[in-house]
Structures are given as C-alpha cells and as structure tokens.
C-alpha cells in the first residue's frame, strides 16, 4: 500500500471519528460533504511555493512561481541560487532573501528535507523554522500537506481562523492563540479537522476544493 493510500484511509477514519464525536463538524460534513484528500509533493519546490504564498493570494504566488520556473529552467536549490533576476520574476526583496537562505540550506545539507519524515512534529517544525522566512504556518502546512502528519493545526492560517469562528458560532474570529485552544477539542485529528473546516470555508464562498497547484 502506498503512502498516499495509507494517508487517505487514515483520513477517512479520522473523519468518521470526528463526525461521531463533534456535532459541529458532523453538521459541517452533512451540509458540505467530505472533502477529497489533497496533498502536495514533499520537497524543495513545494517549500519555495509556500514561501511565495505567504501574505499574498494563491494566484499571485503561482504566477510568481511560474515566472521563476520559466526563467530558471527548473526549481532546485541550484536553479534558485543561480537566478540573478528574482525581482524581475515578481519576488519581493524579503522573499528573495528567504529563498536564497532556503536554497543554501538544502544545497549544503544544513536542512535535510528527506530526513524530515523521520522526525516527530516538533523536531521537524524546529528544523524548518530555523531558517529565515519559514515560520510556524509554513512549517505546519508543509507537515500537514506534504508529510501527511495527522495532528497539525496551522493556527496562523486566516482561513482556518475564520472557518472555526463560522463553524463554532463564535462572536469574533479567534487569534492564533485562541485558535490553539479551540483546536484542543479535535486532538489527535487536528489535521483532518483543519481540512474539514477549510472545505466548509471554501464551499460557503462558492469554491469547490482546496487548490493544489502544479509544480
């Protein structure tokens, strides 16, 4: 059985457990259905895209990524380090610094991306967030979407904050610290809870699925 099929089966089991235990999530699934299990490929290219997605729309980040890819001819650390016109690709000065630091860390072995799979969540997050420009949101989304970790809860994600407020009927959108507290009710399946909440958020806005950009 492949890692993908194992993750999908675990996802289905987690949905069943959450729906059976939590009336709000049960109502969410009854109204909007169970989302398809989506993922992103692990590796350097996905981390580049996640950095580009910080604080901008997914469409804008994807356009910048495609421009870099056309200009560089590939998306490896060596391609990024050789890019002499990231600003022309639409990369901000700050994100250029982040991408160069990421590429250097992977190229030199300071960050072992393949080795992250063998680390627990806290250790893997620490390895990623040791780099400039990779904060908890980026690390948690990578662990959730690429490494299929079952209990990740990206508290800095604005859509997740809004979705939680809508689903639980909160008077205000929770802060990251408040969302951390709300997420405790869904342990040890917080990754699945996040997927259900994101799905409801998108469906309420007339969108069908979490976009998974082609790399």
ChimeraX attribute file (.defattr): number of C-alpha atoms within 10 A of each C-alpha:
attribute: neighborCount
match mode: 1-to-1
recipient: residues
	/A:1	5
	/A:2	7
	/A:3	10
	/A:4	14
	/A:5	11
	/A:6	11
	/A:7	17
	/A:8	17
	/A:9	13
	/A:10	16
	/A:11	21
	/A:12	15
	/A:13	13
	/A:14	19
	/A:15	22
	/A:16	13
	/A:17	14
	/A:18	22
	/A:19	17
	/A:20	11
	/A:21	13
	/A:22	12
	/A:23	12
	/A:24	15
	/A:25	21
	/A:26	18
	/A:27	13
	/A:28	18
	/A:29	18
	/A:30	11
	/A:31	11
	/A:32	16
	/A:33	14
	/A:34	16
	/A:35	19
	/A:36	14
	/A:37	17
	/A:38	15
	/A:39	18
	/A:40	18
	/A:41	15
	/A:42	18
	/A:43	16
	/A:44	17
	/A:45	16
	/A:46	19
	/A:47	23
	/A:48	22
	/A:49	20
	/A:50	20
	/A:51	20
	/A:52	25
	/A:53	18
	/A:54	16
	/A:55	9
	/A:56	10
	/A:57	10
	/A:58	17
	/A:59	12
	/A:60	12
	/A:61	22
	/A:62	18
	/A:63	14
	/A:64	21
	/A:65	23
	/A:66	16
	/A:67	17
	/A:68	23
	/A:69	18
	/A:70	12
	/A:71	17
	/A:72	19
	/A:73	12
	/A:74	13
	/A:75	19
	/A:76	18
	/A:77	21
	/A:78	15
	/A:79	16
	/A:80	24
	/A:81	17
	/A:82	12
	/A:83	16
	/A:84	11
	/A:85	14
	/A:86	21
	/A:87	14
	/A:88	12
	/A:89	17
	/A:90	18
	/A:91	19
	/A:92	13
	/A:93	10
	/A:94	10
	/A:95	19
	/A:96	20
	/A:97	14
	/A:98	19
	/A:99	25
	/A:100	19
	/A:101	17
	/A:102	25
	/A:103	23
	/A:104	17
	/A:105	16
	/A:106	18
	/A:107	15
	/A:108	10
	/A:109	10
	/A:110	12
	/A:111	18
	/A:112	16
	/A:113	17
	/A:114	10
	/A:115	9
	/A:116	18
	/A:117	16
	/A:118	9
	/A:119	11
	/A:120	11
	/A:121	20
	/A:122	9
	/A:123	12
	/A:124	20
	/A:125	21
	/A:126	15
	/A:127	18
	/A:128	24
	/A:129	17
	/A:130	11
	/A:131	16
	/A:132	15
	/A:133	19
	/A:134	22
	/A:135	17
	/A:136	18
	/A:137	18
	/A:138	23
	/A:139	21
	/A:140	28
	/A:141	21
	/A:142	25
	/A:143	25
	/A:144	24
	/A:145	21
	/A:146	18
	/A:147	21
	/A:148	24
	/A:149	20
	/A:150	21
	/A:151	20
	/A:152	24
	/A:153	26
	/A:154	24
	/A:155	23
	/A:156	18
	/A:157	19
	/A:158	15
	/A:159	16
	/A:160	26
	/A:161	24
	/A:162	19
	/A:163	23
	/A:164	24
	/A:165	18
	/A:166	17
	/A:167	15
	/A:168	12
	/A:169	11
	/A:170	11
	/A:171	8
	/A:172	10
	/A:173	18
	/A:174	20
	/A:175	15
	/A:176	16
	/A:177	10
	/A:178	12
	/A:179	21
	/A:180	16
	/A:181	12
	/A:182	16
	/A:183	21
	/A:184	12
	/A:185	14
	/A:186	19
	/A:187	15
	/A:188	15
	/A:189	23
	/A:190	22
	/A:191	26
	/A:192	27
	/A:193	27
	/A:194	25
	/A:195	23
	/A:196	24
	/A:197	25
	/A:198	21
	/A:199	24
	/A:200	28
	/A:201	24
	/A:202	16
	/A:203	16
	/A:204	13
	/A:205	8
	/A:206	9
	/A:207	12
	/A:208	14
	/A:209	16
	/A:210	17
	/A:211	11
	/A:212	12
	/A:213	12
	/A:214	9
	/A:215	13
